[in-house]
Amino acid sequence: MSSLSSIATSIVLIFVLFLISRYSIQKLFQVFLIYFQNNKISLIFISSLLLPGTIVHELSHAFMAMILHLKIRDIRIFPEWKHDSIKLGSVVYEKKDVFRSILVGIAPFFVGLFSLWWLYELGLYQTSSVIQFIGVSYLVFVISTTMFSSKQDLVDILYIIPIVVFIIGLIYVFQINMGFLKHLIEVEAVVQFLYAVRTYILIAIGIHTIIIMFAMSALTLHKKS
């Protein structure tokens, strides 16, 4: 697989993971709602299930803000019940410019990718222990579900789109040679990183698919009963 096709495949898989993770959580919530008959209790179960990922998500925001010298005003990593909904967590920090706000907003995504890469490097799936297999699968589930930034996190991303379009326009008009980027993405470490990430994203997609199938079966049985 060429370097460019490797990147393109990774992007497609990440997009698929984003969609399927949202859908699996939605279906799981519907299953909890059937058995508990209460929105609040169902949301508490979902938020508790995702708590480790939520902690990593919010700490990613916080650490990136500290690295960029942005003062953190408040950190909340435990779920809160507000206005008939669960707020999983939040980080309130001093905003100074769009660029740093974007970096803070997307920090959990890159931490999630590196976490999946790290799990791959540890080779934890190479085990005969059922408990370890389930534990690793749970980690992959929560990381893949919570790594994507919320709408509020990415509110500043709209400002960067005109900048990206402008840069691409400059490259096209002035025929700037971008060959160095091709050499960069062909570095062995980058190739291995992308391979590891794709492997665990595929595993995450498989886990979410299983959850969806289980949830759909439970919902179907409930309708028939």
N, C-alpha and C positions, 0 to 999 in steps of 0.2 A: 504494500500500500504506500503510495507516494505521500510526502509530507502534507501537501495541500489537501488531498483527499482524506487524510487522517484527521486534519483539523475540521474539515467539512462534516465528516461522519460524527466527530465528537460533538459539534454544535447541534446537529440534528438529534442525537441521542439525548443531549441535555434538554432540548426543547420538548422531546417526548416525555422525559422524566418529569419535567415541570408540569405538564398536562396530566399525566397519569397519577402523579402523587397527589395533586389537588382532588382528582376524582376519587381516588381510593379513600382519602380521609372523609370526603363527603358521604360515601357509601357506608363507611364504618360508623359515622355519626348516626346515620339512619338506622343502623342495626341497634346501636346503643339506645336510641330513642324508642324503638319497639319494646325493648325489655325493661327500660326504666320509666317510660312514659313521662319523662320530665326533661325539658331542654337543659336546665341548669346542671342536673346530675350528669347528663350525657356529655355536655361540654367539659365538665370537670374530669370525667374519665378520659376524654380525648386529650385534654391539656396535660393530664398526669402522664399519659402514655408518651407524649412528646417532650416531657420536661427536660431530659438530658440534652436533647437537640436545641431546645429553647434557650437553655443556659449557655451553650456554646454560641448560639446565634447572637445573643445580646452581648456576651463578653467580646465577641468579634468586633461588634460596633464600638464597644468601649475601648478596646486596645488600639484600634485604628484611630479613634479620636485622640487618644493620648499620644500616639506616635506623631500625629499631625499637629500636636500642640493646641488641641481644642479642649477647652475646659468642660468637664463632665459635671452636669448639674444634678442628675438623678439617674440611678440604675435600678430597674425592677426586673428580676428574672423569674419570679414566681407568679403564677396566674392570678388574675384579679377579676372579680365579677363586677362589671360596670355596664349600666344601661341595658340590662337583659342580654348580655353577651360576655364571653370570656376574653380578656386581654392577656395574651400569653406572656408578654414582657415588653419592656421599653427601655431605651436609653435616651435621655435628654442631654444634649450637649450644646455648647456655644457655636453657632454657625457664623462663619466669617466669609466664606466664598463658595461658589458653586462647585469648583473642582474638588475641594476637600470634602464637601457634603456628599458628592458622588462616591468618592473613595470609601467614606464611612458607610454609606448605604449599601455598597456591593461587597463589603468585607466578608459577611457570612457566606456568600457564594464561593469565594476563593478559599476560605477556610474549610468549607465543605468538600471542595475538590481535593485539597491537600489531605484532608482526613480520609477520604476514600483511597487516595494514593498510599497513604501510610498503612491502612488496613491491608492493602494489597501487598505491600512490602513485608509486612509481618507474617503473611501467609497463614492467617488464622483459620481459613477454611480447610486447610490441609490437616484435618484432625478426624479421629474416630469418635471423639466425645460429642454426644448429642447435645449436652448442655452448652458446650463451647460453640457448636454450630448455631444453636438457637440464639445465643448471646451475640454472636457476630452479626447474624441476620437482623437482630433487633437494632444494633448499632447502625447498620447500613440503612435500615428503615427510617430511623429518626433523623439521621444525618441528611439523607436524600429528601426528606419531607420538609425540614426546617432550614435548609441551606439557601433557599430562594428568598430574596428580600421582599418585604411587603410593599404595597403601593406607596405607603408613606415614606419608606426608606428610599424609594427611587423617584420621588417627586422632582428632584433636581436633574434627573437624567435627560429630561426633555431639552434642557438648555444646551446639552453637549451635541445634540443631533446636527444643528446648523454648523457647528465647529468641525465635526467629522466630514460633513458634506463639503465644506470649504477646503479642507485639507486634501480630500480626494480630488476636488476640482483643480487645485494647484498641481498635484502630481500629474494629472492628465494633461493640463495645458502646457506645463513646462517639461513634460516627459522626463520626470525625475526617476533615476534608476533606483529601484527598490530591491535590487538583487541581494543586498545584505540580509534582508528579512528572510529570504528563502534559505540562505545558509544557516541563519539562526535557528529556524524551526527544524532543520535537518540534523542539528546536534543530537548525539545519541541520548543524552540525558532527557532532552525534550521529547524525543520519540518514545522513550520508555515511560515517561510520565503520562503521555497521552494514551499509550496502550493500557497502562494500569487503570487510569481513570475510566476509559471506555469499558474495560472489563467489569469494574464495579458498578458503573452506571447500568450496564446490562443486567447485572445481578439485582440492583435496586428496582429496575423496571419489572423484573421477574417477580420480586417480592410483592410489589404493588399490584401486579396482575393477579397473584394468588389471593391477595386480600380482597380485591374486587370480585373475584369468582366466589369466594367464601361469602362475602356480603350479599351478592346477588342471589345466591342459593338460599341464604337465611331469609332474605326479604320475600323470595318466591314461596318458600315454605310457610311463612307467616300469612301471606295472602290466601293460601289454600286452606289454612287451618280455620 
